[in-house]
Amino acid sequence: MDKNKILSFIGRVRDSFPEAVDVYTQGSCIKFAMILLELMPAGRILYNSDHAIFEYENNYYDINGLAEYNKHLDIVEYGVLQTYDLMNLTYKK
C-alpha cells in the first residue's frame, strides 16, 4: 500500500467520528496501530511508553497521519501485544 492510500485511510478513520483523535491519542493508540497492522502485516508497531505509532516502509503513522519517531521501540519488546491478547480471552463453551 502506498503512502497516499495509507494517509487516505487514516483520514477516513479520523473523520468517522468526532472524538477519533482524542480516542486514538489518549489511550487507544496501540489499538489504532493494530488496525493498521491488520491492513499492512509487513509493518510494525512501535512504542515509547507514551505513544504507539505504526512503521511501514520507513514512514511512521498515527491517527493524525504522518507521525514522528521519538525513541520508539518495537512493541514486541514491551510484551504489550501478548498482554492485550491475554486480556481479550473470552469464554468458549
C-alpha positions in Angstrom: 0.0 0.0 0.0 1.5 3.4 -0.9 1.8 6.3 1.5 -1.1 8.3 -0.1 -3.5 5.4 0.3 -2.5 4.9 3.9 -3.0 8.6 4.7 -6.4 8.5 2.9 -7.4 5.5 5.0 -6.2 7.2 8.2 -8.2 10.3 7.2 -11.4 8.3 6.8 -11.0 6.7 10.2 -10.2 10.1 11.8 -13.3 11.7 10.1 -15.5 8.7 11.0 -16.4 10.1 14.4 -15.7 13.5 16.1 -13.6 12.0 19.0 -11.3 9.8 16.9 -8.2 11.9 17.5 -8.9 12.0 21.3 -9.6 8.3 21.4 -6.5 7.3 19.4 -4.1 9.6 21.0 -5.3 9.3 24.7 -5.3 5.7 25.4 -6.1 3.7 22.3 -3.1 4.5 20.1 -1.9 0.8 20.3 -5.3 -0.3 19.1 -5.2 2.1 16.1 -1.7 0.8 15.3 -3.1 -2.7 15.4 -5.8 -1.8 12.9 -3.0 -0.6 10.6 -1.1 -3.8 11.2 -4.1 -5.8 10.0 -4.0 -3.9 6.7 -0.3 -4.0 6.3 1.2 -7.0 8.1 4.7 -6.2 6.8 4.7 -3.1 9.1 5.4 -3.0 12.8 4.0 -1.2 15.9 6.5 1.0 17.8 6.0 2.3 21.3 8.0 4.7 23.6 6.0 4.4 26.8 3.9 7.4 25.8 2.5 6.8 22.3 2.3 4.0 19.8 3.0 4.6 16.1 3.0 2.3 13.1 6.0 2.0 10.9 5.7 0.9 7.3 8.3 1.3 4.6 10.3 3.8 6.6 7.3 6.0 7.3 5.6 6.5 10.7 1.8 6.9 11.1 -0.8 7.5 13.8 -4.3 8.9 13.8 -3.0 12.3 12.7 -1.3 10.9 9.6 2.4 11.0 9.5 4.0 10.7 12.9 7.4 11.5 14.4 9.7 8.7 15.5 10.9 9.5 19.1 12.9 6.7 20.7 10.2 4.2 19.9 10.9 0.5 20.2 9.2 -2.4 18.6 6.2 -3.2 20.7 7.1 -6.9 20.8 9.9 -5.8 23.2 7.3 -4.4 25.6 5.2 -7.6 25.6 2.1 -5.4 25.1 0.6 -7.4 22.3 0.8 -10.6 24.3 -0.8 -8.9 27.2 -3.6 -7.5 25.0 -4.3 -10.9 23.7 -4.5 -12.4 27.2 -6.8 -9.6 28.3 -9.2 -10.3 25.5 -9.5 -14.0 26.0 -13.2 -15.0 26.1 -15.1 -17.9 27.5 -15.9 -20.6 24.9 -18.4 -23.4 25.6 
